[in-house]
Amino acid sequence: MTELILGIGKFFTWSYKIFPLIGDFVDWLYVAVLGIFLIYWCKRITDFGQKDKEYDGDRL
């Protein structure tokens, strides 16, 4: 079990050495993806609000 945990630790240590080579591209990619999801989520919330205004109380 200890070998597994040490192996995972070595993998992460190795992978963190690659990040400076990639640069800020990954950071901007995360910002773009999160921004797109935020815009989609806000759109969904406003759509649900519109459906609530159309609700007349007779339907479930």
Residue pairs with C-beta under 8 A, 6 or more apart in sequence:
19 26
